[in-house]
Amino acid sequence: MTVGELQAEVAYLGFETRLNDEAIRRGFIPALNRGIAELDALSPRTARVVFYHRPPADLLPAFSPIRKSPGEIVSVSLPDSARAFSARVSGKGVLTLRDGNGDYDFPFSTGRRTATFCRKVEGAGTLLITDGEGGGDCDILSVRAFDSDAADGLFDESGYLSYRVKDERPDFFAFEAPFVEFHHAPYTGEYKTSGDALLLPANAPAGEYTAVVRLSPESVSESDGPTAKIPLEPAVAALLPELVASFLWLDDAPEKARFYYEVYLRKYAALRASLRRFDGAFAVRGNGW
């Protein structure tokens, strides 16, 4: 269905031969895009984002906790091959990373809790723990150094690596079942999702993983013109006339708008039921139907 064909169908529902310029200017395109966004769930666009995971090696596996006294400066040298670090501290003070980029400070005041700081390392790196303003006793509970700055390069005590899918697909909308694939099959190991990031345990098997994602609904603009194709499957686009009509006439003719919205809901329910019964050309690419 094209934009022009939809305009003609919406006009017919209003007992007109065409939508007048005022109706188009007042909101046809916004109503159309609102309808596309609402119907996208019936036939969402999906994509697969491939990345390679290599479990990073912890270069400081034998680190023992250190107690820092007031006025003392504690220094921890990071291995030359370190590309990222994480440090967990408790108390009050300043943790400073000194590397090829200069000094980067992490002030902390945790009370009885802990705080974890992570950052990429450029060149030879050293961690300094000092009092800072009003600092004193603190504990350096763990320091980990990694030989990889893969993904975000930030490794915390949870043991997960973060892979931001949106870096590869700016039109990312959400993760879609089966979410993660490994060796071309659904991945049955442990993982998490957070926003646009896939969190994979650092000790997950090395290899090529695929994040399965749903993409943001497409839209049309006035500059696309009447010949532009509406970015929905034909069976789904067929629901647009009543839906767009209900949006357009909501203020001026609320009874007419309500009638056409009820017609749309019946057609929507029928199409959704058919998608549950049949595995058609576009059926059930999302939402578990």
C-alpha positions in Angstrom: 0.0 0.0 0.0 1.3 3.5 -0.8 0.7 6.7 1.1 -1.6 7.9 -1.7 -3.7 4.8 -1.7 -4.1 5.1 2.1 -5.2 8.7 1.7 -7.8 7.6 -0.8 -9.1 4.9 1.5 -9.3 7.2 4.5 -11.1 9.8 2.4 -13.6 7.1 1.3 -14.4 6.3 4.9 -15.2 10.0 5.4 -17.5 9.9 2.4 -15.1 12.1 0.4 -13.3 11.5 -2.9 -10.1 12.8 -1.5 -8.7 14.3 1.8 -8.6 18.0 1.6 -5.3 19.9 2.0 -6.3 21.0 5.5 -6.8 17.5 6.7 -3.5 16.4 5.3 -1.7 19.4 6.7 -3.4 19.0 10.1 -2.2 15.5 10.8 -2.4 12.8 8.2 1.3 12.0 8.2 1.6 12.1 12.1 -1.5 9.9 12.3 0.0 7.5 9.7 3.3 7.2 11.7 1.4 6.7 14.9 -0.5 3.9 13.2 2.7 2.3 11.8 4.2 2.3 15.3 1.1 0.7 16.8 0.9 -2.0 14.1 4.6 -2.8 14.0 4.2 -5.4 16.8 2.2 -7.6 14.4 5.1 -7.8 12.0 8.3 -6.3 13.6 11.5 -5.8 11.7 14.3 -7.9 13.1 18.0 -8.2 12.6 21.0 -10.2 13.8 24.1 -8.5 15.2 27.2 -10.8 15.3 30.1 -10.3 17.7 33.0 -12.4 18.8 33.5 -13.2 22.5 36.9 -14.2 23.9 37.0 -14.8 27.7 39.6 -12.2 29.1 42.4 -13.4 31.3 42.6 -11.9 34.8 46.3 -10.9 35.1 46.1 -10.5 38.9 44.5 -13.7 40.1 46.4 -13.8 43.4 45.6 -10.2 44.6 45.0 -10.1 48.3 43.0 -7.3 50.0 44.9 -4.3 51.4 44.1 -2.1 54.4 45.1 1.5 53.9 45.8 3.7 57.0 45.2 7.4 57.1 48.1 9.3 55.4 49.3 6.2 53.7 49.5 5.9 49.9 49.0 2.5 48.4 50.3 1.8 44.9 49.3 -1.2 42.8 51.1 -1.8 39.5 49.1 -3.2 36.7 50.8 -5.6 34.3 52.0 -4.1 31.1 49.6 -6.2 29.0 46.6 -4.9 31.0 43.9 -3.3 28.8 41.3 -2.8 31.4 40.9 -2.9 35.2 38.4 -3.1 38.0 38.9 -2.3 41.6 36.5 -2.8 44.5 37.0 -0.5 47.5 35.3 0.3 50.8 35.7 3.3 53.1 36.7 6.9 52.1 39.5 8.0 49.8 40.5 8.5 46.2 41.4 5.8 43.7 43.6 7.2 40.8 44.4 5.4 37.6 47.8 6.7 36.2 48.4 5.5 32.7 49.3 6.8 29.2 46.4 9.2 29.3 47.5 10.8 32.6 45.6 10.6 35.9 42.0 9.7 36.3 40.4 10.0 39.8 37.6 8.0 41.4 36.7 9.6 44.7 34.7 7.3 47.0 32.9 7.4 50.3 31.0 4.1 50.8 30.4 3.9 54.5 29.9 0.2 55.2 29.2 -0.6 51.6 31.6 -1.1 48.6 32.1 0.6 45.3 33.6 -0.9 42.1 35.4 1.3 39.5 36.4 0.2 36.0 38.2 1.7 33.1 40.3 1.0 30.1 44.0 1.2 30.5 46.3 2.9 28.0 49.9 1.7 28.2 51.6 1.0 31.5 49.2 1.6 34.4 49.3 2.1 38.1 46.6 2.5 40.7 47.1 4.9 43.6 44.9 5.0 46.7 45.1 8.1 48.7 43.2 9.9 51.5 41.8 12.6 49.3 39.7 15.4 51.0 38.5 14.1 54.3 39.6 10.5 53.5 41.2 8.1 55.9 40.9 4.4 56.4 39.8 2.3 53.5 40.1 -1.2 52.1 41.1 -2.2 48.6 39.2 -5.4 48.5 40.1 -6.6 45.0 41.9 -5.4 41.9 41.5 -7.2 38.6 43.5 -6.5 35.4 42.4 -7.9 32.0 44.2 -8.5 28.8 41.3 -7.4 26.7 39.3 -4.2 26.2 36.6 -6.0 24.2 33.1 -4.5 24.1 33.0 -1.5 26.4 36.3 -2.6 28.0 34.7 -2.3 31.5 34.7 -5.3 33.7 33.1 -5.3 37.2 32.7 -7.7 40.0 29.6 -9.2 38.4 31.9 -10.9 35.9 29.9 -9.8 32.8 31.1 -8.2 29.6 28.9 -5.6 28.0 28.3 -5.7 24.2 26.3 -2.6 23.1 24.1 -3.7 20.2 23.1 -0.2 19.3 26.7 0.6 18.2 26.1 -1.7 15.3 22.3 -1.1 14.8 21.3 2.5 15.7 17.7 1.5 14.9 17.8 -1.0 17.8 14.4 -1.2 19.6 14.5 -4.3 21.8 15.9 -7.8 22.1 13.8 -10.4 20.3 13.4 -14.1 21.1 15.6 -16.2 21.0 17.7 -13.2 22.0 21.1 -14.9 21.7 22.4 -17.5 19.3 25.6 -19.4 19.5 26.8 -21.6 16.6 23.6 -20.8 14.8 21.4 -22.2 17.6 19.6 -20.6 20.6 22.2 -20.0 23.3 21.3 -21.9 26.5 24.0 -20.5 28.7 23.8 -17.6 31.1 23.4 -14.0 29.8 21.5 -10.8 30.7 20.2 -7.8 28.8 20.2 -4.2 30.0 18.8 -1.5 27.8 20.7 -1.9 24.5 23.5 -4.0 25.9 23.9 -7.7 26.0 25.7 -8.9 29.1 27.7 -12.1 28.6 29.6 -13.8 31.5 33.3 -13.3 31.0 33.8 -17.1 31.2 31.3 -17.9 28.5 32.7 -20.1 25.7 34.8 -18.3 23.2 33.2 -17.9 19.8 30.8 -16.1 17.6 27.5 -15.0 19.1 24.5 -13.4 17.5 22.2 -11.0 19.3 18.6 -11.2 17.8 17.0 -7.8 18.0 13.8 -6.0 17.0 14.3 -2.8 15.1 12.5 0.5 15.6 9.3 1.0 13.5 10.0 2.8 10.2 8.2 6.0 9.4 7.2 8.2 6.4 7.5 12.0 5.9 5.6 14.5 3.8 8.6 14.7 1.5 8.3 11.0 0.6 5.2 11.8 -1.5 2.1 9.8 -2.3 3.9 7.0 -4.1 6.0 6.1 -1.0 5.4 2.5 0.2 4.1 2.1 3.7 6.6 0.1 5.6 4.3 -2.7 6.8 3.4 -6.1 5.4 0.3 -5.8 3.2 -2.0 -7.7 5.5 -1.0 -5.4 8.4 -1.2 -2.2 6.3 -4.8 -3.2 5.5 -5.7 -2.2 9.1 -4.4 1.4 8.6 -7.5 3.0 7.0 -9.8 2.7 10.0 -7.0 3.3 12.5 -5.8 6.5 10.8 -9.3 7.7 10.2 -10.0 7.3 13.9 -7.0 9.4 14.7 -7.8 12.2 12.2 -11.5 12.6 13.3 -11.1 12.2 17.0 -11.5 16.0 17.7 -14.0 17.0 14.9 -16.1 13.9 14.8 -15.6 11.8 17.9 -18.5 9.4 17.3 -17.2 8.6 13.8 -13.7 8.2 15.2 -14.9 5.8 17.9 -16.8 3.8 15.3 -13.8 3.3 13.0 -11.6 2.5 16.0 -13.9 -0.3 17.0 -13.9 -1.6 13.4 -10.1 -1.5 13.5 -10.0 -3.4 16.8 -12.2 -6.2 15.4 -10.0 -6.4 12.3 -6.8 -6.4 14.4 -8.2 -9.2 16.6 -9.0 -11.3 13.6 -5.6 -10.8 12.0 -3.8 -11.6 15.3 -5.8 -14.8 15.7 -4.9 -15.8 12.1 -1.2 -15.3 12.9 -1.6 -17.6 15.8 -3.1 -20.3 13.6 -0.8 -20.2 10.6 2.9 -19.9 10.1 2.6 -17.8 7.0 5.2 -15.7 5.1 5.4 -13.0 7.7 3.6 -14.6 10.6 5.2 -14.6 14.0 8.5 -13.0 13.6 8.1 -11.6 17.1 6.1 -11.5 20.3 6.0 -15.3 20.5 2.9 -15.7 18.4 
